[in-house]
Every structure is written in C-alpha cells, then in structure tokens.
Amino acid sequence: MRLLTGAIRPYAWGSRTALAELRGEPTPSPHPEAELWFGAHPGDPATAAPENISLLTVIDADPDVQLGAVCVAEFGGRLPFLMKVLAAEEPLSLQAHPSSEQAREGFARENAAGIALNAPERNYRDDSHKPELVVALTEFEALAGFREPAETIELLRLLQVAELDPYLGMIAGEPDSQGLRALFTTWITLPEALLARLVPAVLDGAVAYLGRGETRFAAELKTVLQLGEAYPGDPGVLAALLLNRIHLNPGQGIFMSAGNLHAYLSGSAVEIMANSDNVLRGGLTPKHVDVAELLKVLDFHPVRPEDLAPRVSELGAEQIYETSVPEFRMSRIELDGTGMLRPESISFDMPGPQILVCVQGAIELRSTAETLTVRSGAAVWLADGDPDVVVRASSARAVFFRGIVPVPA
Ligand SMILES: [Zn+2]
C-alpha cells in the first residue's frame, strides 16, 4: 500500500475553503481549489509515497502486480476509474458524456480529421465512456436529467411569461422525449437576437414568481436567476428550466449515465468515474461548446430525481452505491474510534486495485507487512498484489470512500 497525495485542479469555479479544510490547510487558500484528483489519469495523476512518484508510473512499471491480471485483461494496463473530491463555489458547465460506442466513433472521427488531442476544440480525448457517480459530502446542489414534461409545462405556465408561449406550445403539444428534444434543440440553437429578448423575459418572470411568494418551483427559479446572473444571454439558462433541480444531503448520491444532461451547482462531493475526459458542453462555461455534438449524445427521456439515485446496499459499516458500470464501484465507510455507535474497524480482502479516500478524521491501515495512517484529504493505493488490510478509525469519527473495480459476476 502507498499513501497518495491528490492533485489539485484550480478551476475558477472552485472553493477557497472546502478542499483546504478537508486537508487541514489554512483557509482561504490563495487560489480557488475545485477538484482533488486521486487516480492515474495522465492529465494529473496522484503522487505516491514513499518515493513521491506518479501513481501512473507505479502502475506502468508493473500493471499485473498493481492492477491484477483480471483487471488488465478487461481494461488493459491502466486504472479504469478516477476518484475526485470536488468543491463547487460556482456552477459548473452544462454537460453530458458519450456512451462507449459514441466515444469510440467520435475519437476515431476526430483523429481522422487531424484535430490535436490537446486542442481546445477537441471533444473526444479518449475512446471511453464516462459514467459518473457523485456522493455528497456537504449539502450538494445540481441540475440533472430532463424533468417530466407535465411538470415542466406547469412550471412554464406558472411563470406567466408571454414570450414563452410558443415554446410552451411545443412541449404541451408533444409532452414526451420528442417534445423535450424539439424544445431543447430550439433553445440551445436560438439566434442571438431572440435569445437577447427571451432570457431577460424569463428572468423577469422568475423574479415576479418569487415575489408572489409562490413556492412550488422556487428552488428551480432561484437557480435560473443565479445562472442568468453568472452567464447573461447563455442558452444554458433556458435549459435549466427543463432539468431536475437536485438537492443531496451528505451521503446521498446521483448517477449520471451516458447522455444525461447535468450541471453541478454548489457543494462538496466525492465523485468516481470511468477514467475519461470526454465532455460535451452545452453552455454555462467559457470552455469549448459543441452543440451539434451534444445533441447527438443527449438522452431526452424524462427522469425523476429518484430515478438518478443509485440503490444503496449496506454491508456492515460499508454503504455501497450500486451501479452497473464495469469500471468502478464506490462505497462510503464510517467508523467509530470508540466502537460504541459503529464498527471500529473493517477488513478488505477484495482482489484488484483499490483507492481509499479519507474525508473525515483519520484511518489506520494494517496488514501483515505494514501499518499506514491516512488523514482527511489524503488517500491510499492498495495494489492487487498487496496483502489484505484491516482499516481502523484512529479518530472518534472517521469517514472514507472506497473505489474498486467490481469483479465480473
Ligand atoms: Zn459530468
């Protein structure tokens, strides 16, 4: 086992306190800290002790020992997942991720077109899908998945904005995935002159709705106002009218499968995803936006917020967030240093690579070979070839997340 130091991504939407507090560093941090990556992604691999070398270098030196033969046979000589702690102070871009088939096709197409891998206009930086599971550490806010059309129709009616009438007609006349596709496509490609009239009208309508003290869609419309202020004239503001407004309490999760349109708004969370960079953006960002490509991958089938929540199964102190993704499985483990309320320790004997990310307190890992302490904000790498470990809380309360590659049934 190896202690891991995460790689900090200083995106502008990041928090100056959340990740610093997690690591026990002074706050506010000098720069926004958006994401803390624990993985072997070539873009920013974690640093592995004791030599302080990249985890990517560790794995590349001996994939069979580090990942195990089963994992190598299935995914090649690379860690198939990436774990992150993310801390959003401001909304992230409106985005979706491709399916495996779309990623393979898009990657080959952009290669054939001679677009450099690191070009800003590149959509497909690898040939992998990028399913994402996010589990809240604090209260966490997001937009995800198209809302049931009947509810969206109700929202648009209650807004009482005359400029919305033709669009309300589109979705009311076809209250299903086809209607959602037609309306979203119209809005995301709306000529600037129309957009410049429609977005302010919608924002005025939202202000009036909230001013009347109406509550049913208050959270949705506050988000629309927030996005309108941050990204004036961006069609993503209109898209927010169509998406589920998700609120997660700590420990609750949502799973974004291929084609799910989403935007994280605020809060801290742990995220696990297939080790890919394939993001198609639709707005709410200064980064590259490719609407035509986004429209190709979007899934317009309406979902309810509860449809996005993974099933959680409990195994002793371990809460497992079930998804059907072959690349990863994530769980949350809470241990009690006093052993009075919860188990004091847990043992792992699963084969394959594992990363444990400590998010509260500290844990101690003990195997026949060694003992290692991991504090909040750090992680540990367990190679396939490592002996089994017992993990014990070395603080009154210790919480960590565990990412593994599920064993095929
Ligand atoms: Zn995403």
Boltz pocket constraint, residues with backbone or C-beta under 6 A from the ligand:
constraints:
  - pocket:
      binder: B
      contacts: [[A, 95], [A, 96], [A, 97], [A, 132], [A, 256], [A, 262]]
      max_distance: 6.0
